[in-house]
Amino acid sequence: MFYGPRAALHKGTPSERVLMPIHVALTHRTAYQYDRVIGMGPQVIRLRPAPHCRTPILSYSLNIEPKLHFLNWQQDPFANYCARLVIPEKTDKFVVTVDLVADMAVINPFDFFVEEGAKAWPFAYEPDLKKELTPYLEPAPAGPLQRKLLASLPTKNDVTVDFLIDVNRRVHEEVEYCVRLEPGIQTPEETLTKKSGSCRDSGWLLVQLLRHIGFAARFVSGYLIQLRPDVKPVDGGAAGASVDFTDLHAWAEVYVPGAGWIGLDPTSGLLAGEGHIPLAATPQPSSAAPISGAHEAAEVEFDFSMKVERILETPRVTLPYSEETWQAVLTAGQQVDDRLNKADVRLSMGGEPTFVSIDDMDGEEWKTDAVGPTKRAYAEDLIRRLRDRFAPGGLLHYGQGKWYPGEQLPRWAFALYWRRDQQPLWENDTLIDSERKPLNATVEDAGKLMGALCTQLGLPADSGIPAFEDPGYYALVEQKLPLNVTPEENKLQDPAERARIVRVFEHGLDRPVSYVLPVQVWQSPDLGRRWVTERWGLRRNKLYLMPGDSPAGFRLPINSLAALPAYDFPHVLPRDPFGDTPPLPGREILVQQRRAVMLRPAPVPPPLGPSEIYGSVRTALAIEPRD
């Protein structure tokens, strides 16, 4: 069955995405071995993920040697976590070990909104905000090469974020990354002269460039975790890390109103993502040192190590189950099937194919709109092709689909029905009109069709009841309009309601919109199975439909008919869907039975007076020109 939305389109939101978690454990050990026992002053350790870290940190621990020490957590003026460490006794070693577990779920680095006044560059920070950002706006004096680079940057851009990406990429292109073991940070002029530098050098250069052109920027020290990709890129691009690794890293952050601090990594030329775990973000690199403090004079042997390992990895499209795990899943599934079969549990399955037109993939009806100019015609083409391939002789049906809570109208649906024994339900395809052909039928045509149908069923030709839109309802609608506004000019907020009212008034309240035949199958001892009808008693002597857009058959005023006692009401007892059913008769037998029923005369009861007992026909067939 092909379903098409009629009133609204339900979409999944970003929050509904299914994430395949990868949890990694990072260990960072820093060791200082002294050639003598020395006294140490207070040490400040900045190795705890900062409050603005976007990567979820599931656990964290900080271990110190020597064991005798006093540690107090605090936050510096820039809100970074700092561990202030006091070692009361002299020692010949100092070891800091960090262990943390991070959830490496993919983070969209563009998941932010920029305030309207800051969407284009240049922009000016609000006075109060600019005052708060003062430490991040003060640039150091620029040298000749830095001034030359600044002069080559564009002075404006319609999209601020695009401008920042270009500046970040420019630094990436100008500075070749190298591992530099010397302490300290190069000046921007020195980095541009050498055209190379470590991550901290290019990060500080980017901070200075951004400050010189008016952005608030800060230096960030942290961890960088890079995981080996599951598959190699198909376009032959960079394959990424060959193994999982982590290291201390540095980058820059820039403040954009609305978005907040945005991480820019000039080493890669990209925005900071889930692998960037900030430890300290400060106006000056000296305030972001991982460990700082003083001690007595001594020779020092310095050693450090870092490692990262995956401790939880769920299967995903690019890295599915192993063969052993998959076989275990299949075995478990077979065991479930066996238990269901033994318990005689019968399962049914349904599905809804997603269909997008190849001729207009970007059309609104294939992205956001519930309906469109071509959607239903394509759906009909698809259902006909499915019939020709899977169910020749199947019966096509167009009708009401799902009706979701909160939606004004039900959706439409094309359905296809067929017999398992492959006997045709329908033989003449030309009698099913195409959605692509214009239909010019009128309500007068509906009346003629109703008369012919009644004759075929053995009923009087005038058994069909003309059905009208309720003038009482629409008179109230018209009364509520201002004196100088007609129903056609009405500007109701609801476009569906507005279109409905205009359509009704254009058609006319004195013309029927459909014809309705009360009808049901009747089993007579003398005449056998035949069709019967009755004259419905109506309060206003006309059949007025309930207001709405649905077909007339869904708007019949059944509740306004005469009340019937429970024993007279024509209750329908459906067959048990799980019960045994006899085989369907052959098609020829069904056609013969239908003809036999049609040829039998069916007496029609006369119209009933208000004091007479009403009949019990509560099913009807409606004929109405639509669309």
Disulfide bonds with the S-S distance in Angstrom:
none
